[in-house]
Amino acid sequence: MTALKYLGGYPPALLDKVQRMIERDELGDYLQQRHPGRHEVQSDKALYAYTNALRQEHLRNAPGIDRVWYDSKLDVIGRALGLHSAISHVHGSRLKARKEIRIAALFRETAPEFLRMIVVHELAHLKETEHNKSFYQLCEYMQPDYHQQEFDLRLHLTWRDVLAARNG
């Protein structure tokens, strides 16, 4: 029995289905069918441009982003996949805030839908700080199939853990 730590809160019937797919070694094939490609956003500069283009398209009135980068430490720190932050600096008598987004480095090697989902999630935090109804409505606005992509990403992370356990 595989621990389904990324799928907490989903209905038991769905968890049973995922567990059966893992036991039959079908989950990897399922994910490959649904998400066969890999995105081409490989550098931090390209990630910044990608993120800023999404912000311009959907959140024109949101604050600008000063920095976006792939962070190799994120995938181990409390299972965070992305992180947004506002860092304040004092410049003389003025307070300046820098908006930054870090994306877990594991997203360099994923399907384009997964990268978009995590970037959309972090961009939504520019408008909504909490994970509430308004936050998820904004995510759906920016990526209409957001919830399905989030679920598929959770399946992908589960499959990564299964493969890691098999390979020792």
Backbone hydrogen bonds in HBPLUS format (Angstrom, degrees):
<---DONOR---> <-ACCEPTOR-->    atom                        ^
c    i                          cat <-CA-CA->   ^        H-A-AA   ^      H-
h    n   atom  resd res      DA  || num        DHA   H-A  angle D-A-AA Bond
n    s   type  num  typ     dist DA aas  dist angle  dist       angle   num
A0007-LEU N   A0004-LEU O   3.02 MM   3  5.46 161.2  2.06 116.6 122.7     1
A0010-TYR N   A0007-LEU O   3.29 MM   3  6.00 159.5  2.34 139.2 139.5     2
A0014-LEU N   A0011-PRO O   3.03 MM   3  5.42 124.3  2.35 109.0 122.4     3
A0015-LEU N   A0011-PRO O   3.08 MM   4  6.44 157.1  2.13 152.8 160.0     4
A0016-ASP N   A0012-PRO O   2.85 MM   4  6.08 153.8  1.92 151.3 158.2     5
A0017-LYS N   A0013-ALA O   3.10 MM   4  6.33 152.3  2.18 138.9 146.0     6
A0018-VAL N   A0014-LEU O   2.99 MM   4  6.32 158.1  2.04 149.7 155.1     7
A0019-GLN N   A0015-LEU O   2.86 MM   4  6.08 159.7  1.90 148.4 154.5     8
A0020-ARG N   A0016-ASP O   2.91 MM   4  6.17 156.3  1.97 149.3 155.2     9
A0021-MET N   A0017-LYS O   3.00 MM   4  6.28 153.5  2.07 145.5 152.8    10
A0022-ILE N   A0018-VAL O   2.97 MM   4  6.29 150.6  2.06 150.0 158.0    11
A0023-GLU N   A0019-GLN O   2.94 MM   4  6.22 163.6  1.96 151.3 155.7    12
A0024-ARG N   A0020-ARG O   2.91 MM   4  6.10 148.7  2.01 147.8 155.9    13
A0026-GLU N   A0021-MET O   2.73 MM   5  4.86 169.2  1.74 157.0 156.6    14
A0025-ASP N   A0022-ILE O   3.01 MM   3  4.91 155.1  2.07 102.4 109.9    15
A0030-TYR N   A0026-GLU O   2.96 MM   4  6.16 158.8  2.00 153.6 160.2    16
A0031-LEU N   A0027-LEU O   2.95 MM   4  6.21 164.6  1.98 155.6 158.7    17
A0032-GLN N   A0028-GLY O   2.93 MM   4  6.10 155.8  1.98 146.2 153.5    18
A0033-GLN N   A0029-ASP O   2.93 MM   4  6.13 151.6  2.01 148.1 155.0    19
A0034-ARG N   A0030-TYR O   3.05 MM   4  6.33 161.4  2.08 150.4 155.2    20
A0035-HIS N   A0031-LEU O   2.80 MM   4  5.77 153.1  1.87 150.5 157.9    21
A0039-HIS N   A0110-THR O   3.29 MM  71  6.73 159.6  2.33 163.8 159.3    22
A0042-GLN N   A0040-GLU O   3.05 MM   2  5.68 117.8  2.46 110.8  94.2    23
A0047-LEU N   A0043-SER O   2.92 MM   4  6.18 152.6  2.00 145.2 153.5    24
A0048-TYR N   A0044-ASP O   2.88 MM   4  6.11 154.4  1.94 147.5 153.8    25
A0049-ALA N   A0045-LYS O   3.05 MM   4  6.34 163.0  2.08 148.3 152.4    26
A0050-TYR N   A0046-ALA O   2.87 MM   4  6.05 160.0  1.91 148.9 154.7    27
A0051-THR N   A0047-LEU O   2.90 MM   4  6.02 166.5  1.92 151.3 154.8    28
A0052-ASN N   A0048-TYR O   2.85 MM   4  5.97 164.8  1.88 153.3 158.1    29
A0053-ALA N   A0049-ALA O   2.92 MM   4  6.02 151.8  2.00 144.6 152.1    30
A0054-LEU N   A0050-TYR O   3.14 MM   4  6.45 156.4  2.20 145.7 151.3    31
A0055-ARG N   A0051-THR O   2.94 MM   4  6.23 156.0  1.99 148.2 155.6    32
A0056-GLN N   A0052-ASN O   2.83 MM   4  6.06 160.4  1.87 149.9 154.9    33
A0057-GLU N   A0053-ALA O   2.95 MM   4  6.12 152.2  2.03 144.3 151.9    34
A0058-HIS N   A0054-LEU O   3.00 MM   4  6.11 158.7  2.05 151.5 155.8    35
A0059-LEU N   A0055-ARG O   2.67 MM   4  4.90 148.8  1.76 137.1 147.1    36
A0062-ALA N   A0059-LEU O   2.97 MM   3  5.31 161.0  2.01 115.2 121.5    37
A0066-ASP N   A0099-LYS O   2.80 MM  33  5.37 148.7  1.89 142.0 152.4    38
A0067-ARG N   A0099-LYS O   3.37 MM  32  6.84 148.8  2.47 150.6 154.8    39
A0101-ILE N   A0067-ARG O   2.95 MM  34  6.41 153.8  2.02 150.6 159.1    40
A0069-TRP N   A0101-ILE O   3.13 MM  32  6.73 148.4  2.23 154.1 163.7    41
A0103-ILE N   A0069-TRP O   2.89 MM  34  6.16 162.8  1.92 153.8 158.2    42
A0071-ASP N   A0103-ILE O   2.74 MM  32  5.79 159.3  1.79 146.8 152.4    43
A0074-LEU N   A0071-ASP O   3.40 MM   3  5.72 151.6  2.48 106.1 113.1    44
A0105-ALA N   A0071-ASP O   3.06 MM  34  5.19 146.3  2.18 124.2 120.1    45
A0076-VAL N   A0073-LYS O   3.25 MM   3  5.89 161.4  2.29 116.7 122.2    46
A0080-ALA N   A0077-ILE O   3.02 MM   3  5.99 162.1  2.05 132.5 135.6    47
A0104-ALA N   A0081-LEU O   2.81 MM  23  4.99 168.2  1.83 146.3 142.5    48
A0083-LEU N   A0102-ARG O   2.75 MM  19  5.06 148.9  1.85 149.8 154.1    49
A0102-ARG N   A0083-LEU O   2.72 MM  19  5.06 164.7  1.74 154.8 160.4    50
A0085-SER N   A0100-GLU O   2.82 MM  15  5.26 152.3  1.90 153.0 156.1    51
A0100-GLU N   A0085-SER O   2.82 MM  15  5.26 164.9  1.84 158.5 161.6    52
A0087-ILE N   A0098-ARG O   2.81 MM  11  5.08 156.3  1.87 147.7 149.4    53
A0098-ARG N   A0087-ILE O   2.74 MM  11  5.08 157.9  1.79 139.6 146.6    54
A0089-HIS N   A0096-LYS O   2.71 MM   7  5.23 158.6  1.76 154.4 161.9    55
A0096-LYS N   A0089-HIS O   2.76 MM   7  5.23 173.6  1.76 166.1 166.6    56
A0091-HIS N   A0094-ARG O   2.72 MM   3  5.12 168.3  1.73 159.2 162.8    57
A0094-ARG N   A0091-HIS O   2.94 MM   3  5.12 164.2  1.97 125.6 127.2    58
A0107-PHE N   A0104-ALA O   3.00 MM   3  5.97 169.8  2.01 128.6 131.8    59
A0108-ARG N   A0105-ALA O   2.97 MM   3  5.70 169.9  1.98 125.3 127.7    60
A0109-GLU N   A0106-LEU O   3.35 MM   3  6.01 157.1  2.40 113.5 118.1    61
A0114-PHE N   A0111-ALA O   3.05 MM   3  5.49 130.8  2.30 108.7 120.6    62
A0115-LEU N   A0111-ALA O   3.32 MM   4  6.76 159.4  2.37 154.4 159.7    63
A0116-ARG N   A0112-PRO O   2.97 MM   4  6.16 167.9  1.98 152.2 155.9    64
A0117-MET N   A0113-GLU O   2.91 MM   4  6.02 154.2  1.98 139.1 146.6    65
A0118-ILE N   A0114-PHE O   3.07 MM   4  6.30 162.6  2.10 150.9 153.7    66
A0119-VAL N   A0115-LEU O   2.97 MM   4  6.16 160.4  2.01 153.9 159.9    67
A0120-VAL N   A0116-ARG O   2.79 MM   4  5.87 164.9  1.81 154.8 159.4    68
A0121-HIS N   A0117-MET O   2.95 MM   4  6.11 155.4  2.02 142.2 149.2    69
A0122-GLU N   A0118-ILE O   3.04 MM   4  6.29 161.6  2.08 144.9 148.8    70
A0123-LEU N   A0119-VAL O   2.82 MM   4  6.04 158.5  1.87 153.7 160.4    71
A0124-ALA N   A0120-VAL O   2.90 MM   4  6.06 152.5  1.98 149.6 156.5    72
A0125-HIS N   A0122-GLU O   3.16 MM   3  5.31 136.3  2.36  97.9 109.5    73
A0126-LEU N   A0123-LEU O   2.86 MM   3  5.43 158.3  1.91 115.5 122.8    74
A0127-LYS N   A0124-ALA O   3.10 MM   3  5.63 145.7  2.22 111.0 119.1    75
A0128-GLU N   A0124-ALA O   2.87 MM   4  6.02 172.6  1.87 158.4 160.8    76
A0136-TYR N   A0132-ASN O   3.11 MM   4  6.49 163.5  2.14 159.7 162.3    77
A0137-GLN N   A0133-LYS O   2.94 MM   4  6.14 148.4  2.04 148.8 158.4    78
A0138-LEU N   A0134-SER O   2.99 MM   4  6.17 152.6  2.07 145.1 151.9    79
A0139-CYS N   A0135-PHE O   2.99 MM   4  6.36 151.7  2.07 145.9 154.2    80
A0140-GLU N   A0136-TYR O   2.95 MM   4  6.14 158.1  1.99 143.2 148.6    81
A0141-TYR N   A0137-GLN O   2.92 MM   4  6.14 144.2  2.05 141.1 151.2    82
A0142-MET N   A0138-LEU O   3.06 MM   4  6.35 155.3  2.12 148.4 153.7    83
A0143-GLN N   A0139-CYS O   2.83 MM   4  5.98 146.6  1.94 148.1 158.6    84
A0146-TYR N   A0143-GLN O   2.78 MM   3  5.15 133.7  2.00 140.9 136.6    85
A0149-GLN N   A0145-ASP O   2.98 MM   4  6.22 162.3  2.01 160.3 166.2    86
A0150-GLU N   A0146-TYR O   2.82 MM   4  6.06 152.4  1.89 153.3 161.8    87
A0151-PHE N   A0147-HIS O   3.00 MM   4  6.21 158.1  2.05 143.3 148.9    88
A0152-ASP N   A0148-GLN O   2.87 MM   4  6.14 165.1  1.89 151.8 155.9    89
A0153-LEU N   A0149-GLN O   2.83 MM   4  5.99 150.4  1.92 143.2 151.6    90
A0154-ARG N   A0150-GLU O   2.95 MM   4  6.23 152.4  2.02 145.1 152.5    91
A0155-LEU N   A0151-PHE O   2.91 MM   4  6.31 146.6  2.02 146.8 156.9    92
A0156-HIS N   A0152-ASP O   2.84 MM   4  6.14 151.6  1.92 145.0 153.1    93
A0157-LEU N   A0153-LEU O   2.89 MM   4  6.21 158.1  1.94 153.4 158.2    94
A0158-THR N   A0154-ARG O   2.99 MM   4  6.17 152.4  2.07 140.4 148.2    95
A0159-TRP N   A0155-LEU O   2.84 MM   4  6.12 157.6  1.89 150.3 156.4    96
A0160-ARG N   A0156-HIS O   2.92 MM   4  6.23 150.9  2.00 147.0 155.1    97
A0161-ASP N   A0157-LEU O   3.09 MM   4  6.39 155.0  2.16 144.4 150.3    98
A0162-VAL N   A0158-THR O   2.94 MM   4  6.30 153.7  2.01 149.3 157.3    99
A0163-LEU N   A0159-TRP O   2.93 MM   4  6.19 165.3  1.95 154.4 157.3   100
A0164-ALA N   A0160-ARG O   2.91 MM   4  6.11 157.9  1.96 148.1 154.8   101
A0165-ALA N   A0161-ASP O   2.91 MM   4  6.12 155.8  1.97 149.1 155.0   102
A0166-ARG N   A0162-VAL O   3.01 MM   4  6.26 153.2  2.08 148.0 155.5   103
A0167-ASN N   A0163-LEU O   2.97 MM   4  6.15 150.1  2.06 148.0 155.8   104
A0168-GLY N   A0165-ALA O   3.38 MM   3  5.22 158.7  2.43  96.5 102.1   105
